[in-house]
Amino acid sequence: MKQKIEIKWDAIHKALDQWRKGLHRERENAGAEKEPAVTTVAEHYSRDAWAVLVSTILSLRTKDDVTLETSKRLLEKAPGPQELAALREDTIARLAYPAGFYRTKAASLKKIAAILLEQYNGEVPADMDALLALPGVGRKTANLVLIEAFDLPGICVDVHVHRISNRCGWVSTKTPEETEMTLRTILPKKYWKGINALLVLYGQNLCRPVSPYCSRCVIKPHCKRIGVERSR
């Protein structure tokens, strides 16, 4: 029988949080953004659910600096679903450019705005199933909206969270959705909301997809380095 391995979540969280604070100080001194783009947008717009939803959709397959740029430009013209619904789809696409798949995202946002106005009185629902029913909204987007806009528990799993969780041996999963469901059973609930922000930063800066900076890793004692063939 395979022995269950104890994962020291408190130690992992403490190490990652201390590393993040150090990175924040470095970025603050350099005048750069400290948090992932969606979190930055959420803070800038006072956790407004529409702003979080728009920026999360724009962030898919898009770099943070582009997400920030396009989110602010689009939200300036459409601070709510009513204003966006009044825009032509090609105008929305132009405002969303150069976010990845900007035309597809423009079409989804146009449909979402109409649904919110028709079914939810122009408000973004604070419900997982209702969010997943919106065009272009998957579990990552829905979780991020629940976390950032409504301060509700959720585990947002993107490529970084999926990769690092498998690389460290915390999970053994094939898809981000499987990773989310597994983490929901093993990760203490107090860490659910924060794991995405921590691991996205870590994945972007140290735990890279190819040749990660294992020599500088702050969670090395908690990582099995599964699949790591080359590191720095």
N, C-alpha and C positions, 0 to 999 in steps of 0.2 A: 504494500500500500504506500502510495506517495505521501511523504511527510509534508504537512502544511508548514509553509515558511512564514514566520512572523515579520510583518512589515512595520517598521518603526516610523509611523506617520508623523508623530510629534517632532522627532529629530529631523526628518526630511523637510517638513514645513518650516521649522526654525532656520535650517541652513539656507533654504531657498529664499525665505523672507529677508534674512540678513544680507544675502547676495543682492537681492532686488533693491534694498535700501542703499547699498553701495553704488549700484548702477544709477539709481535716481540722482544721487549726489553728483556723480560724474556728468550725467546728462544736464542737470540743472546748471552746473558750472559752464557747460558748453552751450547752453541755451537751446537744447534739444527737447523734444517731447519725452516724457518719462514713462507713460503707459502705452499699451496697445491702442490703436486708433479708436476703436469703438468705445473703450473706457474713457478716452480723452473727450470724445464727442458727448458721451453721457454726462460727464462732469460739466462740460461747457454749457449744455442745454438743460441743466438742473434735473437730470434723470428723466427728461420728457420721453414718454414711450414711443411716440412717432419718430423722434430724432434717433433714438436707439435702433428702432426697426429699420429705418432708412439706411443708416450707416452700416448696420450689420449685413443687410442685403448687398450693399455696395462693396463691402469688405471681402466677399467671397472671391477667391482667386485674384486678389488685388493687394498690392503692397500698402503698408500703413500710410506712407506719405500721400499716396494717391487717394486712399480712402478718406483721409482728413480733408484734402483739397476738394474732392467731389461732394462729400457730405455737406461741407459748409456752403458750397456754391448752390447745391440743390435745395438745402433747407432755407437758404436766404430767399429763394423764389417760392418755395412751397413749405412754409413752417407747419403746415397741417395737411391732412388728407383732402380737405375742401379745396385748398389752393392748388394742390397737385392734380386733382381731378379736372381742374379747369385748364390745365396745360395740355398741349398737343403731345402725343407720344414721341415725336421726333425732337421736340424741345426738351423733354425729359432726358432723352438719350444724349442730346448735345451737352446738357448740364452734367450728366453722369460720366461722360468721356473724360479720361481714358481708363476708367475702371474696367476690369475684365468682363467680357460679355455684356457690355453696357446697354446694347439694344434689347437683349433678353431681360435684363434687370429693369429697364424702362417700362417694358410691357407688363412685367409683374407688378411694379409699383403702381402703374395706372389701374390695374385690376384690383389691387389691394385697396387703394384709396376708395374705389367705388363700393367695394364690399364693406369697408368700415363705415362709410356714410349710410349705406342701406341697412346694414344689420346691427351696427354697434354705436349708432349715434355719433360717428366720427371719432370714436375712442378705440385705442388698441386694447384688445382683451387680455386680461391677465390670466390666461388659461392655456395650458399646453395644447389640448386638442383643438381649440379654436384657432390658435396660432398656426398649428400644422396644417389646418385646412386652407390657409391663405396661399395663393400662388407663389411659388419660389421659396417658400419657407420650409426648411428642414429642421431637424432636431437641434443642430448647432445654433441656428438663428433663434429658434424658439427659446432654448435655454438661456441664451445670452440676453434676450429681451426680458425674460422673467427675472434674471439676476440683476442686470444693470438698471432696468426701469422700475421694477416692482420690489426689489430686494427680497425675492422669493428664492427658496433653495432650488438649485439645479446644478448639473454638471455639464459644462459646455466642452465638448470634445472636438477639437480640430486636428489637423495633421500633426501639430507639435505634441499635444496631449496624447494622441494615439501612439505616435512614434516613441516618445520617452517612456510611457507606461509599459510598452512592450519591450523596449530596449533594457529597461531596468529589471524586467521580470515580474513586475507587479501584476500584470495581466498577460494572457496569451490569446490574443484576439486578431481577427482578420479585418474588421471594419471599425470605424469610429463609433458607430452605434453599438456594436458589441462591447467596445471599450467602455462606453458610458454605462451600459447596463451592468457590467462587471464591477466598475468602480462604485456604482450605487450600493453594491452589496459588501464591499470591503473598505471603502474610504469613510472615515468618521464624518458625519453630516456637517460638523462645524467647519470642515475644510472644503465642502462642495463648491461654494460660490467662488472661492479664491484660487482654486487649482488652475483654472484656465489662464488667468493673468500671470501667475507665477511661471507656468510651464511654457506659455507662448514666448515670454521674454527670454527664458532659458534656452528654448529651442532656436530662437532667432540669433542668439549671441554665443552660446557655448555648445549646446547639444545639437549640433547641426546634423542634417540628414547624412552627409558624407564627411568623413574625417572629422568627427567631433573633437572638441578641446578637452579630452579626458584628463590631461595633466593639470587642468585648472578647475576640474569638476568639484563642486562643494557637496555633492551627494554620492561621491564615489563608493563609500562603504555600503550604500544601499542600491547599487547598480550592478547587474550581472553582465552588462555590456553585450547583450544578445544581438547578434548580427553585425557587431562592429568589427570590421576587418582591418581598418586603418584609422588611426587617431593621431591627434597632435598633443 
